[in-house]
Amino acid sequence: MTFDNLLIERADAVAILTINRPKVLNALNTATLTELQAALQALQADDTVRAIVITGAGEKAFVAGADINELATLTSSQGKEHAGLGQRVFDLIETLGKPVIAAINGFALGGGCELAMACTLRIAADTARMGQPEINLGFIPGYGGSQRLPRLVGRGRALEILLTGDMVSAPRAYEIGLVNKVVPAAELMTTARTFAASLATKAPLAARYIIQAVNNGLDMPLSQAQYLETALFGAIAVTDDGREGTSAFLAKRQANWTGR
């Protein structure tokens, strides 16, 4: 696959997807969001890809936000359509059924923070800065930030970040649960690749069902969420991978996952 604004690299079962607009700090315009959607759909359909890393080109930014040149001229209907595109792309990341790791190499602001939050897990360089500064432009988040942020860090902290527009340092982001891990900037991609490679060795169907159970269950009453878990548990019990995993454990050998 070739794109104008993205780079895709393969390392065995791991795909590394880089937002490649360093001259504008990897800002997300409509063209980039559309390419991102197409790339993710292709990676989702590729059974040889079992984990994905998303990062930004250059050393300054993961994604510094949406493209302000586009935002400045939107009509109401265009604004709703644009936000809808961003939400569809980020929903796709969240429900991809494969672990997606955000390797946050610099500024992750506005749409960049929203992109990172849609990922399954987040690893930040110690120099990274995150935030939702839309209020400073007279806007609100449009790609799901007002909804994912409180689910990750809690209502009070989310409102503080959203209403002040202030940036959050990587250590603070880790402290409040916005990222899973902080590493020295020079070690970020090695850490992300190694982590993704480890996740890629896990049972792919189980990974898909775990992501589904967590994502869907969070918005359900506990009893309904537990019912969902039992349904998924029953479904996976009769899969080839379910049989293979238990057989391999009993035989004390390495499991051979097929994703079926």
MIDOSE-1310 file (N, C-alpha, C; in nm, 2 decimals, decimal comma, always signed):
residues 260
mtfd	+0,08/-0,12/+0,00/+0,00/+0,00/+0,00/+0,09/+0,13/+0,00; +0,05/+0,22/-0,08/+0,13/+0,35/-0,09/+0,03/+0,46/-0,06; +0,07/+0,56/+0,02/-0,02/+0,67/+0,05/+0,07/+0,80/+0,04; +0,00/+0,91/+0,03/+0,07/+1,04/+0,03/+0,11/+1,09/+0,17
nlli	+0,03/+1,05/+0,27/+0,05/+1,10/+0,41/+0,08/+1,00/+0,51; +0,09/+0,87/+0,47/+0,12/+0,76/+0,56/+0,24/+0,68/+0,51; +0,31/+0,62/+0,61/+0,41/+0,52/+0,57/+0,37/+0,39/+0,65; +0,38/+0,28/+0,58/+0,35/+0,15/+0,64/+0,47/+0,06/+0,63
erad	+0,52/+0,00/+0,74/+0,63/-0,09/+0,75/+0,59/-0,22/+0,81; +0,64/-0,33/+0,77/+0,61/-0,46/+0,83/+0,73/-0,52/+0,90; +0,71/-0,57/+1,01/+0,81/-0,65/+1,09/+0,75/-0,78/+1,14; +0,75/-0,88/+1,05/+0,68/-1,01/+1,08/+0,53/-0,98/+1,10
avai	+0,48/-1,01/+1,22/+0,33/-1,00/+1,24/+0,29/-0,86/+1,28; +0,39/-0,76/+1,29/+0,36/-0,63/+1,34/+0,37/-0,53/+1,22; +0,27/-0,44/+1,21/+0,27/-0,33/+1,11/+0,29/-0,20/+1,19; +0,38/-0,12/+1,13/+0,41/+0,01/+1,19/+0,36/+0,11/+1,09
ltin	+0,26/+0,19/+1,14/+0,19/+0,29/+1,06/+0,24/+0,43/+1,11; +0,30/+0,51/+1,02/+0,35/+0,64/+1,06/+0,27/+0,75/+0,98; +0,22/+0,84/+1,06/+0,16/+0,96/+1,00/+0,27/+1,05/+0,95; +0,28/+1,08/+0,82/+0,40/+1,13/+0,76/+0,37/+1,27/+0,70
rpkv	+0,35/+1,37/+0,79/+0,33/+1,51/+0,75/+0,42/+1,59/+0,84; +0,55/+1,57/+0,85/+0,63/+1,63/+0,96/+0,64/+1,78/+0,94; +0,62/+1,84/+0,82/+0,63/+1,98/+0,80/+0,52/+2,06/+0,87; +0,40/+1,99/+0,89/+0,29/+2,05/+0,97/+0,26/+1,97/+1,09
lnal	+0,37/+1,91/+1,15/+0,36/+1,84/+1,28/+0,26/+1,73/+1,27; +0,25/+1,67/+1,15/+0,16/+1,55/+1,13/+0,01/+1,58/+1,15; -0,03/+1,70/+1,13/-0,17/+1,74/+1,15/-0,26/+1,66/+1,06; -0,38/+1,63/+1,12/-0,48/+1,54/+1,05/-0,57/+1,63/+0,97
ntat	-0,55/+1,62/+0,84/-0,65/+1,68/+0,75/-0,74/+1,57/+0,70; -0,84/+1,61/+0,61/-0,94/+1,51/+0,56/-0,87/+1,41/+0,48; -0,77/+1,44/+0,40/-0,70/+1,35/+0,32/-0,63/+1,24/+0,40; -0,57/+1,29/+0,51/-0,49/+1,20/+0,60/-0,59/+1,10/+0,67
ltel	-0,70/+1,16/+0,72/-0,80/+1,07/+0,79/-0,85/+0,97/+0,69; -0,88/+1,00/+0,57/-0,93/+0,91/+0,47/-0,83/+0,80/+0,44; -0,70/+0,84/+0,43/-0,59/+0,74/+0,40/-0,58/+0,65/+0,52; -0,59/+0,71/+0,64/-0,58/+0,63/+0,77/-0,69/+0,52/+0,77
qaal	-0,81/+0,56/+0,74/-0,92/+0,47/+0,73/-0,89/+0,35/+0,64; -0,84/+0,38/+0,52/-0,82/+0,28/+0,42/-0,71/+0,19/+0,46; -0,60/+0,24/+0,52/-0,49/+0,16/+0,57/-0,53/+0,07/+0,68; -0,61/+0,12/+0,77/-0,65/+0,04/+0,89/-0,75/-0,07/+0,84
qalq	-0,83/-0,05/+0,75/-0,92/-0,15/+0,69/-0,84/-0,26/+0,63; -0,74/-0,22/+0,55/-0,65/-0,32/+0,49/-0,58/-0,41/+0,59; -0,52/-0,34/+0,70/-0,45/-0,41/+0,80/-0,55/-0,50/+0,88; -0,67/-0,46/+0,90/-0,77/-0,54/+0,97/-0,80/-0,67/+0,90
addt	-0,80/-0,66/+0,76/-0,84/-0,77/+0,68/-0,72/-0,87/+0,66; -0,60/-0,82/+0,69/-0,48/-0,90/+0,67/-0,45/-0,99/+0,80; -0,48/-1,12/+0,79/-0,47/-1,21/+0,90/-0,32/-1,23/+0,94; -0,23/-1,19/+0,86/-0,08/-1,20/+0,90/-0,04/-1,09/+0,99
vrai	-0,12/-0,98/+1,00/-0,09/-0,87/+1,09/-0,17/-0,90/+1,22; -0,09/-0,90/+1,33/-0,16/-0,93/+1,46/-0,14/-0,82/+1,56; -0,06/-0,72/+1,53/-0,05/-0,60/+1,61/+0,00/-0,49/+1,53; -0,04/-0,37/+1,57/-0,01/-0,25/+1,49/+0,05/-0,14/+1,59
vitg	+0,15/-0,07/+1,54/+0,20/+0,05/+1,61/+0,17/+0,17/+1,52; +0,12/+0,27/+1,59/+0,09/+0,40/+1,52/+0,18/+0,51/+1,58; +0,26/+0,58/+1,50/+0,34/+0,69/+1,55/+0,34/+0,80/+1,45; +0,42/+0,91/+1,48/+0,43/+1,02/+1,39/+0,57/+1,04/+1,33
agek	+0,58/+1,09/+1,21/+0,71/+1,12/+1,15/+0,78/+1,23/+1,22; +0,92/+1,23/+1,23/+0,99/+1,33/+1,29/+1,00/+1,32/+1,44; +1,07/+1,41/+1,50/+1,10/+1,40/+1,65/+1,01/+1,49/+1,73; +0,93/+1,58/+1,66/+0,86/+1,69/+1,73/+0,72/+1,64/+1,77
afva	+0,65/+1,57/+1,68/+0,51/+1,54/+1,70/+0,47/+1,40/+1,67; +0,38/+1,35/+1,75/+0,30/+1,23/+1,72/+0,20/+1,28/+1,62; +0,10/+1,36/+1,66/+0,01/+1,43/+1,58/-0,02/+1,56/+1,66; +0,01/+1,68/+1,60/-0,01/+1,80/+1,68/-0,16/+1,85/+1,68
gadi	-0,25/+1,78/+1,61/-0,39/+1,82/+1,61/-0,45/+1,81/+1,47; -0,57/+1,86/+1,46/-0,63/+1,87/+1,33/-0,57/+1,98/+1,25; -0,60/+1,98/+1,12/-0,54/+2,08/+1,03/-0,63/+2,21/+1,05; -0,57/+2,31/+1,11/-0,64/+2,44/+1,15/-0,69/+2,51/+1,02
nela	-0,62/+2,50/+0,91/-0,66/+2,56/+0,79/-0,79/+2,51/+0,74; -0,82/+2,38/+0,77/-0,95/+2,32/+0,73/-1,06/+2,37/+0,83; -1,02/+2,37/+0,96/-1,12/+2,40/+1,06/-1,17/+2,54/+1,05; -1,08/+2,63/+1,00/-1,12/+2,78/+1,00/-1,23/+2,81/+0,90
tlts	-1,25/+2,72/+0,81/-1,35/+2,76/+0,70/-1,47/+2,67/+0,70; -1,49/+2,59/+0,80/-1,60/+2,49/+0,81/-1,74/+2,56/+0,83; -1,84/+2,52/+0,76/-1,97/+2,55/+0,79/-2,02/+2,45/+0,90; -2,14/+2,47/+0,95/-2,19/+2,39/+1,05/-2,21/+2,24/+1,00
sqgk	-2,27/+2,23/+0,88/-2,28/+2,09/+0,83/-2,15/+2,03/+0,79; -2,06/+2,11/+0,74/-1,92/+2,05/+0,71/-1,85/+2,01/+0,84; -1,87/+2,09/+0,95/-1,81/+2,06/+1,07/-1,86/+1,93/+1,13; -1,99/+1,91/+1,12/-2,05/+1,78/+1,17/-1,99/+1,66/+1,08
ehag	-1,98/+1,68/+0,95/-1,94/+1,58/+0,86/-1,79/+1,55/+0,89; -1,71/+1,65/+0,91/-1,57/+1,63/+0,94/-1,55/+1,56/+1,07; -1,62/+1,60/+1,18/-1,61/+1,53/+1,30/-1,65/+1,39/+1,29; -1,75/+1,36/+1,21/-1,80/+1,23/+1,19/-1,70/+1,14/+1,13
lgqr	-1,63/+1,19/+1,03/-1,52/+1,12/+0,97/-1,41/+1,08/+1,07; -1,37/+1,18/+1,15/-1,27/+1,15/+1,25/-1,31/+1,04/+1,35; -1,44/+1,05/+1,39/-1,49/+0,96/+1,48/-1,50/+0,82/+1,42; -1,54/+0,81/+1,30/-1,55/+0,68/+1,23/-1,41/+0,61/+1,22
vfdl	-1,31/+0,69/+1,19/-1,17/+0,64/+1,18/-1,12/+0,59/+1,32; -1,15/+0,67/+1,42/-1,09/+0,64/+1,55/-1,18/+0,53/+1,61; -1,30/+0,52/+1,58/-1,38/+0,40/+1,63/-1,33/+0,27/+1,56; -1,29/+0,28/+1,44/-1,23/+0,17/+1,37/-1,10/+0,12/+1,44
ietl	-1,02/+0,22/+1,48/-0,90/+0,18/+1,56/-0,94/+0,11/+1,69; -1,03/+0,16/+1,76/-1,07/+0,11/+1,89/-1,14/-0,03/+1,88; -1,20/-0,06/+1,77/-1,27/-0,19/+1,75/-1,21/-0,27/+1,64; -1,08/-0,25/+1,61/-1,01/-0,32/+1,51/-1,00/-0,47/+1,53
gkpv	-1,01/-0,51/+1,66/-1,00/-0,65/+1,69/-0,85/-0,70/+1,70; -0,76/-0,61/+1,69/-0,62/-0,63/+1,70/-0,55/-0,53/+1,79; -0,45/-0,56/+1,87/-0,39/-0,46/+1,96/-0,33/-0,35/+1,87; -0,36/-0,22/+1,90/-0,30/-0,11/+1,84/-0,23/-0,02/+1,94
iaai	-0,10/+0,00/+1,92/-0,02/+0,07/+2,02/+0,01/+0,21/+1,97; -0,02/+0,31/+2,04/+0,02/+0,45/+2,01/+0,16/+0,47/+2,06; +0,26/+0,49/+1,98/+0,40/+0,53/+2,02/+0,41/+0,68/+2,01; +0,39/+0,75/+2,12/+0,37/+0,89/+2,12/+0,51/+0,96/+2,13
ngfa	+0,56/+1,01/+2,02/+0,70/+1,05/+2,01/+0,71/+1,20/+2,03; +0,60/+1,28/+2,05/+0,61/+1,42/+2,07/+0,48/+1,48/+2,11; +0,44/+1,59/+2,05/+0,31/+1,65/+2,08/+0,20/+1,56/+2,03; +0,11/+1,54/+2,12/-0,02/+1,46/+2,09/-0,13/+1,55/+2,14
lggg	-0,17/+1,64/+2,05/-0,27/+1,75/+2,09/-0,39/+1,74/+2,01; -0,51/+1,78/+2,07/-0,63/+1,78/+2,00/-0,66/+1,64/+1,93; -0,67/+1,64/+1,80/-0,69/+1,52/+1,72/-0,58/+1,41/+1,75; -0,46/+1,46/+1,78/-0,35/+1,36/+1,81/-0,37/+1,29/+1,94
cela	-0,42/+1,37/+2,04/-0,45/+1,30/+2,17/-0,57/+1,21/+2,15; -0,67/+1,25/+2,07/-0,78/+1,17/+2,04/-0,74/+1,04/+1,97; -0,65/+1,05/+1,88/-0,60/+0,93/+1,81/-0,53/+0,84/+1,90; -0,45/+0,89/+1,99/-0,38/+0,81/+2,09/-0,48/+0,74/+2,18
mact	-0,58/+0,81/+2,22/-0,68/+0,75/+2,32/-0,76/+0,64/+2,25; -0,78/+0,65/+2,12/-0,85/+0,54/+2,05/-0,77/+0,41/+2,04; -0,64/+0,42/+2,06/-0,56/+0,30/+2,05/-0,58/+0,21/+2,17; -0,54/+0,09/+2,15/-0,56/-0,01/+2,26/-0,47/+0,03/+2,38
lria	-0,35/+0,06/+2,35/-0,25/+0,09/+2,46/-0,16/+0,21/+2,41; -0,10/+0,28/+2,50/-0,03/+0,40/+2,47/+0,11/+0,40/+2,54; +0,22/+0,42/+2,46/+0,35/+0,43/+2,52/+0,40/+0,57/+2,48; +0,45/+0,65/+2,57/+0,49/+0,78/+2,55/+0,64/+0,80/+2,57
adta	+0,70/+0,88/+2,48/+0,84/+0,92/+2,51/+0,83/+1,02/+2,63; +0,94/+1,02/+2,70/+0,94/+1,11/+2,82/+0,94/+1,26/+2,79; +0,96/+1,29/+2,66/+0,95/+1,43/+2,61/+0,81/+1,46/+2,55; +0,72/+1,37/+2,55/+0,59/+1,39/+2,49/+0,50/+1,48/+2,57
rmgq	+0,41/+1,55/+2,50/+0,31/+1,64/+2,57/+0,18/+1,61/+2,50; +0,08/+1,59/+2,59/-0,06/+1,56/+2,54/-0,16/+1,66/+2,59; -0,27/+1,67/+2,52/-0,37/+1,76/+2,57/-0,48/+1,78/+2,46; -0,59/+1,85/+2,51/-0,70/+1,89/+2,42/-0,72/+2,04/+2,43
pein	-0,64/+2,11/+2,34/-0,64/+2,26/+2,35/-0,75/+2,32/+2,27; -0,85/+2,25/+2,22/-0,96/+2,30/+2,13/-1,02/+2,43/+2,19; -1,04/+2,43/+2,32/-1,11/+2,55/+2,38/-1,03/+2,68/+2,35; -0,90/+2,67/+2,33/-0,82/+2,79/+2,30/-0,85/+2,84/+2,16
lgfi	-0,91/+2,76/+2,08/-0,95/+2,80/+1,94/-1,10/+2,83/+1,93; -1,17/+2,82/+2,05/-1,31/+2,84/+2,05/-1,39/+2,72/+2,00; -1,32/+2,60/+2,00/-1,38/+2,48/+1,95/-1,39/+2,38/+2,07; -1,46/+2,27/+2,04/-1,46/+2,15/+2,14/-1,39/+2,04/+2,06
pgyg	-1,35/+1,93/+2,13/-1,30/+1,81/+2,06/-1,41/+1,76/+1,97; -1,37/+1,70/+1,86/-1,46/+1,65/+1,76/-1,45/+1,51/+1,72; -1,33/+1,45/+1,76/-1,30/+1,31/+1,72/-1,32/+1,21/+1,84; -1,40/+1,25/+1,94/-1,43/+1,16/+2,05/-1,36/+1,19/+2,18
gsqr	-1,28/+1,30/+2,18/-1,20/+1,34/+2,29/-1,28/+1,36/+2,42; -1,40/+1,43/+2,41/-1,48/+1,46/+2,52/-1,54/+1,33/+2,58; -1,54/+1,22/+2,51/-1,59/+1,10/+2,56/-1,49/+1,00/+2,61; -1,38/+0,98/+2,53/-1,28/+0,89/+2,57/-1,19/+0,94/+2,69
lprl	-1,17/+1,07/+2,69/-1,08/+1,12/+2,80/-1,14/+1,09/+2,94; -1,27/+1,12/+2,97/-1,32/+1,09/+3,10/-1,32/+0,94/+3,13; -1,34/+0,86/+3,03/-1,33/+0,71/+3,05/-1,20/+0,66/+3,08; -1,09/+0,74/+3,04/-0,96/+0,70/+3,08/-0,91/+0,75/+3,21
vgrg	-0,94/+0,88/+3,23/-0,88/+0,95/+3,35/-0,98/+0,99/+3,45; -1,11/+0,98/+3,43/-1,21/+1,02/+3,52/-1,27/+1,15/+3,48; -1,39/+1,18/+3,53/-1,46/+1,30/+3,49/-1,39/+1,43/+3,53; -1,34/+1,44/+3,66/-1,28/+1,56/+3,71/-1,15/+1,60/+3,63
rale	-1,07/+1,50/+3,62/-0,94/+1,53/+3,55/-0,96/+1,56/+3,40; -1,06/+1,49/+3,34/-1,09/+1,52/+3,20/-1,14/+1,66/+3,18; -1,23/+1,70/+3,27/-1,29/+1,84/+3,26/-1,18/+1,94/+3,28; -1,08/+1,92/+3,37/-0,97/+2,01/+3,39/-0,89/+2,02/+3,26
illt	-0,86/+1,91/+3,20/-0,78/+1,91/+3,07/-0,85/+1,98/+2,96; -0,98/+1,95/+2,95/-1,06/+2,00/+2,84/-1,09/+2,15/+2,86; -1,12/+2,20/+2,98/-1,16/+2,33/+3,01/-1,04/+2,43/+3,01; -0,92/+2,38/+3,05/-0,80/+2,47/+3,06/-0,73/+2,47/+2,92
gdmv	-0,74/+2,36/+2,85/-0,66/+2,35/+2,73/-0,51/+2,33/+2,75; -0,47/+2,31/+2,88/-0,33/+2,29/+2,91/-0,27/+2,16/+2,86; -0,14/+2,16/+2,83/-0,08/+2,04/+2,80/-0,04/+1,96/+2,92; -0,03/+1,83/+2,90/+0,00/+1,73/+3,01/+0,13/+1,67/+2,98
sapr	+0,23/+1,67/+3,07/+0,36/+1,61/+3,05/+0,34/+1,46/+3,04; +0,44/+1,39/+2,99/+0,43/+1,24/+2,98/+0,43/+1,18/+3,12; +0,51/+1,22/+3,22/+0,50/+1,17/+3,35/+0,36/+1,19/+3,41; +0,30/+1,31/+3,39/+0,17/+1,33/+3,45/+0,07/+1,25/+3,38
ayei	+0,08/+1,23/+3,25/-0,01/+1,14/+3,17/-0,01/+1,00/+3,22; +0,11/+0,95/+3,26/+0,12/+0,82/+3,32/+0,05/+0,82/+3,45; +0,08/+0,92/+3,53/+0,02/+0,93/+3,67/-0,13/+0,92/+3,67; -0,20/+0,98/+3,57/-0,34/+0,99/+3,57/-0,40/+0,88/+3,48
glvn	-0,32/+0,79/+3,43/-0,37/+0,68/+3,35/-0,40/+0,71/+3,20; -0,35/+0,82/+3,15/-0,37/+0,86/+3,01/-0,28/+0,77/+2,92; -0,16/+0,73/+2,97/-0,07/+0,65/+2,90/-0,04/+0,53/+2,99; +0,01/+0,42/+2,92/+0,04/+0,30/+2,99/+0,18/+0,29/+3,04
kvvp	+0,27/+0,36/+2,97/+0,41/+0,35/+2,99/+0,48/+0,48/+2,94; +0,59/+0,52/+3,01/+0,67/+0,63/+2,96/+0,82/+0,58/+2,96; +0,88/+0,60/+2,85/+1,02/+0,56/+2,83/+1,11/+0,67/+2,77; +1,24/+0,66/+2,78/+1,32/+0,76/+2,72/+1,29/+0,77/+2,57
aael	+1,30/+0,89/+2,52/+1,26/+0,91/+2,38/+1,34/+0,83/+2,28; +1,47/+0,81/+2,31/+1,55/+0,72/+2,22/+1,51/+0,58/+2,22; +1,44/+0,54/+2,32/+1,40/+0,39/+2,34/+1,25/+0,37/+2,29; +1,18/+0,48/+2,25/+1,04/+0,46/+2,23/+1,00/+0,36/+2,12
mtta	+1,06/+0,37/+2,00/+1,02/+0,28/+1,90/+1,06/+0,14/+1,92; +1,18/+0,12/+1,98/+1,22/-0,02/+2,02/+1,13/-0,08/+2,12; +1,09/+0,00/+2,22/+0,99/-0,05/+2,32/+0,86/-0,08/+2,26; +0,81/+0,01/+2,17/+0,68/-0,02/+2,11/+0,68/-0,14/+2,02
rtfa	+0,79/-0,15/+1,94/+0,80/-0,27/+1,85/+0,81/-0,40/+1,93; +0,89/-0,40/+2,03/+0,91/-0,52/+2,11/+0,77/-0,56/+2,18; +0,70/-0,46/+2,23/+0,58/-0,48/+2,30/+0,48/-0,54/+2,20; +0,47/-0,47/+2,08/+0,38/-0,52/+1,98/+0,41/-0,66/+1,93
asla	+0,54/-0,69/+1,92/+0,58/-0,83/+1,88/+0,54/-0,93/+1,98; +0,55/-0,89/+2,11/+0,50/-0,98/+2,21/+0,35/-1,00/+2,21; +0,27/-0,90/+2,19/+0,13/-0,91/+2,18/+0,09/-0,99/+2,05; +0,17/-0,98/+1,95/+0,14/-1,06/+1,82/+0,16/-1,21/+1,84
tkap	+0,22/-1,25/+1,95/+0,24/-1,40/+1,97/+0,12/-1,45/+2,04; +0,03/-1,37/+2,09/-0,08/-1,42/+2,17/-0,20/-1,46/+2,08; -0,29/-1,54/+2,14/-0,40/-1,59/+2,06/-0,48/-1,48/+2,00; -0,49/-1,47/+1,86/-0,56/-1,36/+1,80/-0,71/-1,35/+1,83
laar	-0,78/-1,46/+1,83/-0,92/-1,46/+1,86/-0,94/-1,42/+2,00; -0,86/-1,46/+2,09/-0,88/-1,42/+2,23/-0,85/-1,27/+2,25; -0,75/-1,22/+2,18/-0,73/-1,08/+2,18/-0,85/-1,00/+2,13; -0,91/-1,05/+2,02/-1,02/-0,98/+1,96/-1,14/-0,98/+2,06
yiiq	-1,16/-1,09/+2,13/-1,28/-1,10/+2,22/-1,25/-1,02/+2,34; -1,13/-1,02/+2,39/-1,10/-0,94/+2,51/-1,12/-0,79/+2,48; -1,08/-0,74/+2,37/-1,10/-0,60/+2,33/-1,25/-0,57/+2,32; -1,32/-0,66/+2,26/-1,47/-0,65/+2,24/-1,53/-0,64/+2,38
avnn	-1,49/-0,74/+2,47/-1,56/-0,74/+2,60/-1,53/-0,62/+2,68; -1,41/-0,57/+2,68/-1,38/-0,44/+2,75/-1,45/-0,32/+2,69; -1,44/-0,30/+2,56/-1,50/-0,19/+2,50/-1,65/-0,18/+2,52; -1,71/-0,29/+2,49/-1,86/-0,29/+2,50/-1,91/-0,30/+2,65
gldm	-1,83/-0,37/+2,73/-1,88/-0,39/+2,87/-1,87/-0,26/+2,95; -1,78/-0,17/+2,91/-1,77/-0,04/+2,99/-1,90/+0,04/+2,99; -1,97/+0,03/+2,88/-2,10/+0,11/+2,87/-2,22/+0,03/+2,90; -2,21/-0,09/+2,97/-2,32/-0,17/+3,01/-2,33/-0,18/+3,16
plsq	-2,45/-0,20/+3,22/-2,45/-0,24/+3,36/-2,37/-0,37/+3,38; -2,32/-0,39/+3,50/-2,23/-0,50/+3,53/-2,29/-0,63/+3,49; -2,42/-0,65/+3,52/-2,48/-0,78/+3,49/-2,49/-0,81/+3,34; -2,51/-0,71/+3,26/-2,51/-0,72/+3,11/-2,37/-0,75/+3,06
aqyl	-2,28/-0,68/+3,12/-2,14/-0,69/+3,08/-2,09/-0,83/+3,11; -2,13/-0,89/+3,22/-2,09/-1,02/+3,26/-2,16/-1,12/+3,17; -2,28/-1,10/+3,13/-2,35/-1,18/+3,03/-2,27/-1,18/+2,90; -2,23/-1,07/+2,85/-2,15/-1,06/+2,73/-2,02/-1,14/+2,74
etal	-1,96/-1,14/+2,86/-1,84/-1,21/+2,88/-1,87/-1,36/+2,87; -1,98/-1,41/+2,93/-2,01/-1,55/+2,92/-2,03/-1,59/+2,78; -2,10/-1,51/+2,70/-2,13/-1,54/+2,56/-2,00/-1,55/+2,48; -1,91/-1,46/+2,50/-1,78/-1,46/+2,43/-1,70/-1,58/+2,48
fgai	-1,70/-1,61/+2,61/-1,63/-1,73/+2,66/-1,68/-1,86/+2,60; -1,81/-1,87/+2,59/-1,87/-1,99/+2,52/-1,83/-2,00/+2,38; -1,83/-1,88/+2,31/-1,80/-1,88/+2,17/-1,66/-1,93/+2,14; -1,56/-1,88/+2,23/-1,42/-1,91/+2,20/-1,39/-2,05/+2,25
avtd	-1,47/-2,11/+2,33/-1,44/-2,24/+2,39/-1,43/-2,35/+2,28; -1,51/-2,33/+2,17/-1,52/-2,43/+2,07/-1,44/-2,39/+1,94; -1,36/-2,29/+1,95/-1,28/-2,25/+1,84/-1,15/-2,34/+1,83; -1,09/-2,34/+1,71/-0,96/-2,41/+1,69/-0,86/-2,36/+1,79
dgre	-0,85/-2,23/+1,80/-0,75/-2,17/+1,90/-0,78/-2,21/+2,04; -0,90/-2,21/+2,08/-0,94/-2,26/+2,21/-0,89/-2,40/+2,24; -0,92/-2,49/+2,14/-0,88/-2,63/+2,16/-0,72/-2,64/+2,16; -0,66/-2,56/+2,07/-0,51/-2,56/+2,05/-0,45/-2,51/+2,18
gtsa	-0,50/-2,41/+2,24/-0,43/-2,35/+2,36/-0,44/-2,45/+2,47; -0,55/-2,51/+2,50/-0,56/-2,60/+2,61/-0,48/-2,73/+2,58; -0,48/-2,78/+2,46/-0,40/-2,89/+2,42/-0,25/-2,87/+2,44; -0,21/-2,75/+2,39/-0,06/-2,72/+2,40/-0,02/-2,70/+2,55
flak	-0,11/-2,65/+2,63/-0,07/-2,63/+2,77/-0,06/-2,77/+2,84; -0,15/-2,86/+2,81/-0,15/-2,99/+2,87/-0,03/-3,08/+2,82; +0,01/-3,05/+2,69/+0,12/-3,12/+2,63/+0,25/-3,05/+2,66; +0,25/-2,94/+2,72/+0,37/-2,86/+2,76/+0,45/-2,83/+2,63
rqan	+0,38/-2,77/+2,53/+0,44/-2,73/+2,41/+0,39/-2,59/+2,37; +0,45/-2,53/+2,27/+0,41/-2,40/+2,23/+0,29/-2,41/+2,14; +0,19/-2,32/+2,17/+0,07/-2,32/+2,09/+0,09/-2,27/+1,95; +0,02/-2,32/+1,85/+0,02/-2,28/+1,72/-0,11/-2,21/+1,68
wtgr	-0,12/-2,08/+1,69/-0,25/-2,01/+1,67/-0,28/-1,99/+1,53; -0,40/-2,01/+1,49/-0,44/-2,00/+1,35/-0,55/-1,89/+1,34; -0,60/-1,84/+1,45/-0,70/-1,73/+1,44/-0,84/-1,79/+1,40; -0,86/-1,91/+1,42/-0,99/-1,97/+1,39/-1,04/-2,05/+1,51
